Amino acid sequence: MPKIFKENKFALFLANIFAIVFWISFISLFKNLLNDNLPFYLFNIVDLIKLIPPFWLTYYLWIVRKK
């Protein structure tokens, strides 16, 4: 992890928020492009893919690497 994140928790917080916003907007754009062609079960899987990685990122940045 970069040194600035160890020294400045606000920078870590902003990086986490930026990564989450980028991920959700990217997956939402992808889902909107394929919206008409997706079956119902894949539509639900895409919703899970949209929301689960930000939780993993937050867990990794704040719990695992909390030093």
C-alpha angles and dihedrals in degrees: 000000000000117000094242090064091053092051101036118045091183090062089050090050092050092047090051093050092046092050092049093049091047093049095047093046092047094050092043090053090049091048092049091052091053097033097115095045100048121099116227097259092051089049088059092046090053089053089054092048088051095055109029102063094057088057090050091049093049091047091050097046098043107027108028097035099034096137 
